[in-house]
């Protein structure tokens, strides 16, 4: 699918992976809507790329459905959706004072997994009602979610985050099979440690320690490198049904 002229929604587009992706897709000629928290810099980012901003809490599932529809209506269509919203906690299966909290486990799963699936199902439904964007490829749209290499090598204290991200990775093939006859692709990206959120701006010595197990390059990833993979996925119709690691060959140690 050519990026130019397409309509894209970036969930979590106010910062990090989402911001870099919104900027690149806009630069390549897509019309972009950013969805992010009300207190985020989403409007600022949207203004800088000539896009639109819609405030949303992705764990408000009914509210997300309404906001997503507003964004699609404003764009006039939906060809590309990228979900980057997420986060984790540090909590072991059992602790000195008892077992892992079920509430905190549910919160992590809601934020990372349920919100991702909710957006994916709604986006797929919207795409399914549209005309083909490319008669030769018979394609209607592409859904790109964000997993993590923690899905495969979760560290101590990451059991909730690992469960959620592993499920995002695991959904790719089944979702792609569900949507294949409609010309809709579904994938995920599993990044390693990137310069986003808490790791953004940390001293070089700490960054080197965190990435010492990487093959090459031994550094934090850059958000724009995530965005470049998004663009490559959009443009290559043979990429489908899989979770792509973006990790410089890193494998997380237990801690």
C-alpha positions as CSV (number, residue, x, y, z in Angstrom):
1,X,0.0,0.0,0.0
2,X,1.3,3.4,-0.9
3,X,1.4,5.8,2.0
4,X,0.7,8.9,0.1
5,X,-2.9,9.9,0.2
6,X,-3.9,7.3,2.8
7,X,-5.7,8.0,6.1
8,X,-3.9,6.9,9.3
9,X,-4.8,6.9,13.0
10,X,-1.9,6.6,15.5
11,X,-3.0,5.6,19.0
12,X,-0.5,7.0,21.5
13,X,0.7,9.5,18.9
14,X,1.6,12.2,21.3
15,X,5.1,10.8,22.2
16,X,7.6,8.1,21.6
17,X,6.9,5.5,18.9
18,X,3.5,7.0,18.1
19,X,4.8,10.6,17.6
20,X,7.7,9.4,15.4
21,X,5.2,7.3,13.3
22,X,2.7,10.1,13.0
23,X,5.5,12.5,11.8
24,X,6.9,10.0,9.3
25,X,3.5,9.0,7.8
26,X,2.5,12.7,7.5
27,X,5.8,13.5,5.8
28,X,5.2,10.7,3.4
29,X,1.8,12.1,2.4
30,X,-0.7,10.5,4.7
31,X,-3.5,12.3,6.5
32,X,-3.0,11.6,10.2
33,X,-5.2,11.6,13.3
34,X,-3.6,11.3,16.7
35,X,-5.4,9.6,19.6
36,X,-3.9,10.1,23.1
37,X,-4.7,11.0,26.6
38,X,-6.3,14.4,27.3
39,X,-3.3,15.6,29.3
40,X,-0.8,14.6,26.6
41,X,0.9,16.8,23.9
42,X,-1.3,15.3,21.2
43,X,-2.7,18.6,20.0
44,X,0.8,20.1,19.8
45,X,2.0,17.1,17.8
46,X,-1.0,17.2,15.6
47,X,-0.6,20.9,14.9
48,X,3.0,20.4,14.0
49,X,2.2,17.9,11.2
50,X,-1.1,19.4,10.0
51,X,-3.1,16.5,11.5
52,X,-5.9,16.2,14.0
53,X,-6.1,15.3,17.7
54,X,-8.7,13.3,19.6
55,X,-8.4,12.9,23.3
56,X,-9.1,9.4,24.6
57,X,-8.4,7.0,27.5
58,X,-8.0,3.6,25.8
59,X,-9.1,1.8,28.9
60,X,-12.5,3.4,28.5
61,X,-13.5,0.9,25.9
62,X,-16.9,2.4,25.0
63,X,-15.4,5.9,25.0
64,X,-12.7,4.7,22.7
65,X,-15.2,3.4,20.2
66,X,-16.9,6.8,20.0
67,X,-13.6,8.7,19.7
68,X,-12.3,6.3,17.1
69,X,-15.4,6.8,15.0
70,X,-15.0,10.6,15.3
71,X,-11.5,10.3,14.0
72,X,-12.5,8.1,11.1
73,X,-15.3,10.5,10.2
74,X,-13.0,13.4,10.3
75,X,-10.4,11.6,8.0
76,X,-13.1,10.3,5.7
77,X,-11.6,6.8,5.7
78,X,-9.1,4.5,7.5
79,X,-6.3,2.7,5.8
80,X,-3.6,2.5,8.5
81,X,-3.9,2.2,12.2
82,X,-1.0,1.9,14.6
83,X,-1.4,1.3,18.3
84,X,1.5,2.2,20.6
85,X,-0.3,3.0,24.0
86,X,0.8,0.7,26.8
87,X,2.9,0.3,30.0
88,X,3.8,-2.1,32.7
89,X,4.5,-2.6,36.4
90,X,7.2,-4.4,38.4
91,X,5.5,-7.2,40.4
92,X,6.5,-10.8,40.9
93,X,4.1,-13.8,40.8
94,X,4.6,-14.0,44.6
95,X,6.1,-11.4,46.9
96,X,7.2,-11.3,50.5
97,X,3.8,-10.2,51.6
98,X,1.7,-12.4,49.3
99,X,0.8,-13.2,45.7
100,X,0.6,-10.9,42.7
101,X,-2.3,-8.5,42.9
102,X,-5.1,-9.5,40.6
103,X,-6.2,-5.9,40.2
104,X,-2.8,-4.7,39.0
105,X,-2.6,-7.7,36.6
106,X,-6.0,-6.8,35.2
107,X,-5.0,-3.1,34.8
108,X,-1.9,-4.1,32.8
109,X,-3.9,-6.5,30.6
110,X,-6.6,-3.9,30.1
111,X,-4.2,-1.2,29.1
112,X,-2.0,-3.3,26.8
113,X,-4.1,-6.2,25.5
114,X,-7.8,-5.4,25.8
115,X,-7.3,-1.9,24.6
116,X,-5.3,-3.1,21.7
117,X,-7.8,-5.7,20.6
118,X,-10.7,-3.3,21.1
119,X,-9.0,-0.8,18.7
120,X,-8.1,-3.5,16.3
121,X,-11.6,-5.0,16.0
122,X,-13.1,-1.5,15.5
123,X,-10.5,-0.5,12.9
124,X,-11.0,-3.8,11.0
125,X,-14.8,-3.3,10.9
126,X,-14.3,0.2,9.5
127,X,-11.8,-1.0,6.9
128,X,-14.1,-3.8,5.9
129,X,-16.7,-1.4,4.8
130,X,-14.4,0.6,2.5
131,X,-13.5,0.2,-1.2
132,X,-10.2,-1.4,-2.1
133,X,-7.4,1.1,-2.1
134,X,-5.4,-0.9,-4.6
135,X,-7.2,-3.1,-7.2
136,X,-4.0,-4.9,-8.0
137,X,-3.2,-5.9,-4.4
138,X,-6.9,-6.0,-3.4
139,X,-6.0,-4.3,-0.1
140,X,-8.2,-2.3,2.2
141,X,-6.0,-1.6,5.2
142,X,-3.3,-2.6,7.6
143,X,-3.4,-2.9,11.4
144,X,0.0,-2.6,13.3
145,X,0.0,-3.2,17.0
146,X,2.9,-2.9,19.5
147,X,4.2,-5.9,21.5
148,X,7.6,-6.1,23.1
149,X,10.5,-8.6,23.2
150,X,9.3,-9.1,26.8
151,X,6.6,-11.2,25.1
152,X,9.3,-13.8,24.4
153,X,11.9,-13.2,27.2
154,X,10.0,-11.6,30.0
155,X,12.1,-10.5,32.9
156,X,11.6,-11.0,36.6
157,X,8.6,-8.9,37.8
158,X,7.2,-8.6,34.3
159,X,4.6,-11.4,34.4
160,X,1.6,-9.2,33.7
161,X,3.3,-7.2,31.0
162,X,4.7,-10.4,29.4
163,X,1.2,-12.0,29.4
164,X,-0.3,-8.9,27.7
165,X,2.4,-8.5,25.1
166,X,2.7,-12.2,24.3
167,X,-1.1,-12.1,23.6
168,X,-0.6,-9.2,21.2
169,X,2.1,-11.2,19.4
170,X,-0.1,-14.3,19.4
171,X,-3.1,-12.5,17.9
172,X,-1.3,-11.6,14.7
173,X,-1.7,-14.7,12.6
174,X,-5.2,-15.5,13.8
175,X,-6.3,-11.9,13.1
176,X,-4.6,-11.9,9.7
177,X,-6.5,-15.1,8.9
178,X,-9.8,-13.7,10.1
179,X,-9.3,-10.6,7.9
180,X,-7.4,-11.9,4.9
181,X,-10.4,-12.4,2.7
182,X,-11.2,-8.7,3.2
183,X,-7.8,-7.5,2.2
184,X,-6.8,-6.3,5.7
185,X,-3.4,-7.2,7.1
186,X,-2.6,-7.5,10.8
187,X,0.9,-7.4,12.4
188,X,2.7,-6.4,15.5
189,X,6.2,-4.9,16.2
190,X,8.1,-6.2,19.2
191,X,10.7,-3.5,20.2
192,X,13.5,-3.9,22.6
193,X,14.6,-1.0,24.7
194,X,14.1,2.3,23.0
195,X,14.7,5.9,24.0
196,X,11.1,6.6,25.0
197,X,9.3,7.3,28.2
198,X,11.4,6.5,31.3
199,X,14.5,5.6,29.2
200,X,14.5,8.8,27.2
201,X,17.5,10.9,28.2
202,X,19.2,8.5,30.6
203,X,23.0,8.7,30.8
204,X,25.0,6.9,28.2
205,X,26.6,4.5,30.8
206,X,23.1,3.3,31.9
207,X,22.0,2.9,28.3
208,X,25.1,0.8,27.6
209,X,24.4,-1.4,30.6
210,X,20.8,-1.9,29.5
211,X,21.8,-2.9,26.0
212,X,24.9,-4.9,26.7
213,X,23.2,-8.1,25.5
214,X,22.4,-6.7,22.1
215,X,24.3,-8.0,19.1
216,X,24.5,-4.7,17.3
217,X,24.0,-1.8,17.7
218,X,24.6,-1.7,21.5
219,X,22.4,1.3,22.2
220,X,18.8,2.2,22.8
221,X,16.6,2.2,19.8
222,X,15.4,5.4,18.3
223,X,11.6,6.1,17.9
224,X,12.2,7.0,14.2
225,X,13.6,3.4,13.7
226,X,10.2,2.1,14.9
227,X,8.5,4.5,12.5
228,X,10.6,3.3,9.6
229,X,9.5,-0.3,10.2
230,X,5.8,0.8,10.3
231,X,6.3,2.4,6.9
232,X,8.0,-0.7,5.5
233,X,5.1,-2.8,6.7
234,X,2.5,-0.6,5.1
235,X,4.3,-0.6,1.8
236,X,5.0,-4.3,1.6
237,X,1.8,-6.4,1.2
238,X,3.7,-9.7,1.8
239,X,4.3,-8.7,5.4
240,X,1.3,-10.1,7.3
241,X,0.3,-12.3,10.3
242,X,3.4,-12.0,12.3
243,X,5.1,-10.1,15.1
244,X,8.4,-8.5,13.9
245,X,11.2,-8.1,16.5
246,X,13.0,-4.8,16.4
247,X,15.7,-5.4,18.9
248,X,19.3,-5.3,17.5
249,X,19.5,-9.0,18.3
250,X,18.9,-8.4,22.1
251,X,17.5,-11.1,24.3
252,X,16.5,-10.0,27.8
253,X,18.3,-11.7,30.7
254,X,16.2,-12.7,33.7
255,X,16.9,-9.3,35.3
